[in-house]
Amino acid sequence: MEKSLASIQSQVSIVGQWRAYYQLTKPKVILLLLLTAIVGMCLAIPGIPKMNLLIWGSIGIGLLSSAGAVFNHCIDHNIDVKMARTKRRPIPQGKVSLTQAVVFGVVLSVVGVLVLWLLVNPLTAVLTFISMLGYAVVYTLWLKRATPQNIVIGGIAGAAPPLLGWTTMTGQLDGNALLLVMIIFTWTPPHFWALAIARVDDYKKTGLPMLPVTHGIEFTKTMILLYTVLLMAVGLLPFLTGMSGWLYFIGSCLINWGFFYVAWQLKFTPEKRSPMAVFKYSITHLMLLFIILLIDHYIA
């Protein structure tokens, strides 16, 4: 009986530890990044993408993106313990040690690079690795602590997946892929600043120079609203360049207008839930925008 109980406890412990490792990869964020990468793969060619490239490209990009998330946890572990939003992450909770997390991130990085280099193409491997370093090192280690424009400058790393998906299929850079990067690059600041407003007290505790802390909440609300206007303009570029058709034009206008509307409410008729309402809408917005891009590509 005691052996049986010990065996059950051991299995529970193993499952719990693997769940902690899984949480280190920020799976919900990675799934959204992979969606934009897969859309980039599909838009890169006129027909159905080669399944071997789509599968291995997704795996490689997913592994390196996950590695970036793990290194983000490692670098920020002293900050995470001070914030209500992040103090339950695996490292602050002691579920995974810092050394274990670093090793896990290195393994994900090596496997991801090998998958992309050997089974996709060297260009995608190099660009994805640079993107991972941009997020894990340049943004997390330096920009996040150096300037209130951290998410603007560092946002280029998080905007790279559509380009990586494109190069997965073509093995070369293309201007249309950069249009997709521009959309996510413009989307990132209002998405993150809305969360920063909702968690401004936490950020004050950490000493990080987040925009609501350094310039105030009202200024940040104004910047969110202005960026949604910019996003409406940038969102038209795929249509204006002939990359997408009328279905995308109509769909993007509707969901971009929705983003502007919730940002307007946040600025001029705010409620307690308004910052998180903008944050949650922004996630839905990006998902829908890229799904519409994909549907337009195949039926328009």
C-alpha positions as CSV (number, residue, x, y, z in Angstrom):
1,M,0.0,0.0,0.0
2,E,2.8,2.4,0.9
3,K,4.7,1.5,-2.3
4,S,1.5,2.2,-4.3
5,L,1.0,5.5,-2.6
6,A,4.7,6.5,-3.2
7,S,4.4,5.5,-6.8
8,I,1.3,7.7,-7.3
9,Q,3.1,10.6,-5.5
10,S,6.1,10.2,-7.8
11,Q,3.9,10.2,-10.9
12,V,2.1,13.3,-9.7
13,S,5.5,15.0,-9.1
14,I,6.7,14.1,-12.6
15,V,3.5,15.4,-14.2
16,G,3.7,18.6,-12.2
17,Q,7.4,19.2,-13.2
18,W,6.6,18.7,-16.9
19,R,3.7,21.1,-16.6
20,A,6.1,23.6,-15.1
21,Y,8.5,23.2,-18.0
22,Y,5.5,23.6,-20.4
23,Q,4.5,26.8,-18.7
24,L,8.1,28.2,-19.1
25,T,7.5,28.1,-22.9
26,K,4.5,30.5,-22.7
27,P,2.4,28.2,-24.8
28,K,-0.5,30.6,-25.5
29,V,1.9,33.2,-26.8
30,I,3.7,30.6,-28.9
31,L,0.5,29.4,-30.5
32,L,-0.4,32.9,-31.6
33,L,3.1,33.4,-33.0
34,L,2.9,30.1,-34.9
35,L,-0.5,31.1,-36.4
36,T,1.2,34.2,-37.9
37,A,4.1,32.1,-39.1
38,I,1.9,29.5,-40.8
39,V,-0.1,32.2,-42.5
40,G,3.2,33.6,-43.7
41,M,4.0,30.2,-45.1
42,C,0.7,29.9,-46.9
43,L,0.9,33.5,-48.4
44,A,4.4,32.9,-49.7
45,I,3.3,30.6,-52.5
46,P,0.2,30.6,-54.7
47,G,-0.9,27.0,-53.9
48,I,-0.9,24.6,-51.0
49,P,2.4,24.7,-49.1
50,K,4.6,21.6,-49.0
51,M,3.6,19.8,-45.9
52,N,7.1,18.7,-44.9
53,L,8.2,22.3,-44.9
54,L,5.1,23.5,-43.1
55,I,5.5,20.8,-40.3
56,W,9.3,21.1,-39.8
57,G,9.1,24.9,-40.2
58,S,6.4,25.1,-37.5
59,I,8.3,22.8,-35.2
60,G,11.6,24.7,-35.6
61,I,10.1,28.2,-35.2
62,G,8.0,26.9,-32.3
63,L,11.1,25.4,-30.5
64,L,13.2,28.6,-30.9
65,S,10.3,30.8,-29.9
66,S,9.8,28.6,-26.8
67,A,13.5,28.9,-26.0
68,G,13.1,32.7,-26.1
69,A,10.2,32.5,-23.7
70,V,12.3,30.2,-21.3
71,F,15.2,32.6,-21.4
72,N,12.8,35.5,-20.7
73,H,11.7,33.6,-17.5
74,C,15.3,33.1,-16.5
75,I,16.4,36.7,-17.0
76,D,13.3,38.1,-15.3
77,H,13.0,35.7,-12.4
78,N,14.0,38.3,-9.8
79,I,11.4,40.7,-11.3
80,D,8.7,38.1,-11.6
81,V,8.7,37.4,-7.9
82,K,7.7,41.0,-7.2
83,M,4.6,41.1,-9.5
84,A,1.2,39.6,-8.8
85,R,0.9,38.6,-12.5
86,T,4.1,36.7,-12.6
87,K,5.0,35.5,-9.1
88,R,3.3,32.1,-9.7
89,R,5.6,31.4,-12.6
90,P,7.6,28.1,-12.3
91,I,11.0,29.7,-11.3
92,P,9.7,32.1,-8.6
93,Q,7.6,29.2,-7.2
94,G,10.7,26.9,-7.1
95,K,9.1,24.3,-9.4
96,V,12.0,24.6,-11.8
97,S,15.5,25.8,-10.8
98,L,17.2,28.6,-12.7
99,T,19.9,26.1,-13.9
100,Q,17.3,23.6,-15.1
101,A,15.5,26.4,-17.0
102,V,18.7,27.6,-18.7
103,V,19.5,24.1,-19.7
104,F,16.0,23.6,-21.0
105,G,16.2,26.8,-23.0
106,V,19.6,25.8,-24.5
107,V,18.3,22.4,-25.5
108,L,15.2,23.9,-27.2
109,S,17.5,26.4,-29.0
110,V,19.9,23.8,-30.3
111,V,17.2,21.4,-31.5
112,G,15.3,24.3,-33.1
113,V,18.3,25.5,-35.1
114,L,19.1,22.0,-36.2
115,V,15.6,21.3,-37.3
116,L,15.4,24.5,-39.4
117,W,19.0,24.3,-40.7
118,L,18.8,20.6,-41.8
119,L,15.1,20.2,-42.7
120,V,14.0,23.7,-43.8
121,N,16.8,26.1,-44.9
122,P,19.7,27.9,-43.4
123,L,18.2,31.4,-43.9
124,T,15.2,30.5,-41.8
125,A,17.4,29.0,-39.1
126,V,19.6,32.1,-38.9
127,L,16.7,34.6,-38.9
128,T,14.7,32.6,-36.3
129,F,17.8,32.3,-34.0
130,I,18.4,36.1,-34.4
131,S,14.8,36.7,-33.5
132,M,15.0,34.5,-30.4
133,L,18.2,36.4,-29.3
134,G,16.4,39.7,-30.0
135,Y,13.6,38.9,-27.7
136,A,15.5,37.0,-25.0
137,V,18.6,39.2,-24.8
138,V,18.2,42.5,-26.6
139,Y,14.6,43.2,-25.3
140,T,14.5,41.3,-22.0
141,L,18.0,41.9,-20.8
142,W,18.6,45.4,-22.1
143,L,15.7,47.4,-23.6
144,K,13.2,46.4,-21.0
145,R,15.4,47.9,-18.4
146,A,16.7,50.8,-20.4
147,T,13.9,52.8,-22.0
148,P,10.1,53.3,-21.9
149,Q,10.2,52.7,-25.6
150,N,11.3,49.1,-24.9
151,I,8.3,47.4,-26.4
152,V,8.4,49.6,-29.5
153,I,12.0,48.9,-30.3
154,G,12.0,45.3,-29.1
155,G,8.7,44.5,-30.8
156,I,10.5,43.7,-34.1
157,A,11.6,40.4,-32.6
158,G,8.0,39.4,-31.8
159,A,6.9,40.6,-35.2
160,A,9.2,38.2,-37.1
161,P,7.2,35.0,-37.4
162,P,5.4,35.8,-40.6
163,L,8.7,36.6,-42.2
164,L,10.1,33.3,-40.9
165,G,7.1,31.4,-42.3
166,W,7.7,33.1,-45.6
167,T,11.4,32.2,-45.8
168,T,10.5,28.6,-44.8
169,M,8.7,28.2,-48.1
170,T,10.8,30.4,-50.4
171,G,14.3,30.5,-48.8
172,Q,14.5,34.2,-49.5
173,L,13.3,37.6,-48.2
174,D,10.3,39.3,-49.8
175,G,8.7,42.7,-49.4
176,N,5.3,41.2,-48.9
177,A,6.5,39.3,-45.9
178,L,7.8,42.6,-44.4
179,L,4.3,44.0,-44.7
180,L,3.1,41.3,-42.4
181,V,6.0,42.1,-40.0
182,M,4.9,45.8,-40.1
183,I,1.4,44.9,-39.0
184,I,2.5,43.0,-35.9
185,F,5.2,45.6,-35.2
186,T,2.5,48.3,-35.1
187,W,0.1,46.1,-33.2
188,T,2.5,45.2,-30.4
189,P,2.8,48.6,-28.5
190,P,-1.0,49.1,-27.9
191,H,-1.4,45.4,-27.0
192,F,1.3,45.5,-24.4
193,W,0.7,49.1,-23.1
194,A,-2.9,48.1,-22.3
195,L,-1.6,45.3,-20.0
196,A,1.0,47.7,-18.6
197,I,-1.7,50.1,-17.5
198,A,-3.7,47.3,-15.9
199,R,-0.5,46.2,-14.0
200,V,1.0,49.6,-13.4
201,D,1.3,49.1,-9.7
202,D,3.3,45.9,-10.2
203,Y,5.6,47.6,-12.7
204,K,6.2,50.5,-10.2
205,K,7.5,47.9,-7.7
206,T,10.0,46.5,-10.2
207,G,11.5,49.8,-11.2
208,L,11.2,48.9,-14.9
209,P,10.7,52.0,-17.1
210,M,7.4,51.0,-18.6
211,L,5.5,53.8,-20.3
212,P,2.6,54.2,-17.8
213,V,5.2,54.4,-15.0
214,T,7.5,57.0,-16.6
215,H,5.0,59.1,-18.6
216,G,1.7,58.4,-16.8
217,I,-1.4,56.5,-17.6
218,E,-3.2,59.2,-19.5
219,F,-0.2,59.7,-21.9
220,T,-0.1,55.9,-22.4
221,K,-3.8,55.9,-23.2
222,T,-3.2,58.5,-25.9
223,M,-0.3,56.5,-27.4
224,I,-2.5,53.4,-27.5
225,L,-5.2,55.3,-29.4
226,L,-2.6,56.9,-31.8
227,Y,-1.1,53.5,-32.5
228,T,-4.5,52.0,-33.3
229,V,-4.9,54.7,-35.9
230,L,-1.5,53.8,-37.3
231,L,-2.5,50.2,-37.3
232,M,-5.5,51.0,-39.4
233,A,-3.3,52.6,-42.0
234,V,-0.6,49.8,-41.9
235,G,-3.4,47.2,-42.1
236,L,-4.4,48.5,-45.5
237,L,-1.0,47.9,-47.1
238,P,-1.6,44.2,-48.1
239,F,-4.7,45.4,-50.0
240,L,-3.1,48.5,-51.5
241,T,-0.1,46.5,-52.7
242,G,-2.3,43.8,-54.3
243,M,-1.1,41.2,-51.9
244,S,-4.7,40.6,-50.7
245,G,-8.2,41.3,-52.0
246,W,-11.5,42.9,-51.0
247,L,-12.3,40.2,-48.4
248,Y,-9.2,41.2,-46.5
249,F,-9.9,44.9,-47.0
250,I,-13.4,44.7,-45.5
251,G,-12.4,42.3,-42.7
252,S,-9.4,44.3,-41.7
253,C,-11.3,47.5,-41.7
254,L,-13.9,46.1,-39.4
255,I,-11.6,44.6,-36.8
256,N,-9.2,47.5,-36.9
257,W,-12.1,49.8,-36.3
258,G,-13.0,47.6,-33.3
259,F,-9.5,48.1,-31.9
260,F,-9.8,51.8,-32.4
261,Y,-13.2,51.8,-30.6
262,V,-12.0,50.0,-27.5
263,A,-8.9,52.3,-27.4
264,W,-11.2,55.3,-27.7
265,Q,-13.2,54.0,-24.8
266,L,-10.1,53.5,-22.7
267,K,-9.0,57.1,-23.4
268,F,-12.3,59.0,-23.1
269,T,-14.8,56.8,-21.2
270,P,-12.7,54.5,-19.1
271,E,-13.9,51.9,-16.7
272,K,-11.9,49.7,-14.4
273,R,-12.0,46.8,-16.9
274,S,-11.1,49.0,-19.9
275,P,-7.3,48.3,-20.0
276,M,-7.8,44.5,-19.9
277,A,-10.6,44.8,-22.4
278,V,-8.2,46.5,-24.9
279,F,-5.6,43.8,-24.1
280,K,-8.0,40.9,-24.7
281,Y,-9.4,42.5,-27.8
282,S,-5.9,43.0,-29.2
283,I,-5.3,39.2,-29.0
284,T,-8.5,38.4,-30.8
285,H,-7.8,41.1,-33.3
286,L,-4.4,39.7,-34.4
287,M,-5.8,36.1,-34.6
288,L,-8.8,37.3,-36.8
289,L,-6.6,39.5,-39.0
290,F,-4.3,36.7,-40.0
291,I,-7.1,34.2,-40.4
292,I,-8.8,36.6,-42.8
293,L,-5.5,37.0,-44.6
294,L,-5.4,33.3,-45.0
295,I,-9.0,32.9,-46.2
296,D,-8.6,35.8,-48.6
297,H,-5.5,34.2,-50.1
298,Y,-7.3,31.0,-51.0
299,I,-10.8,32.1,-52.0
300,A,-10.5,35.7,-53.2
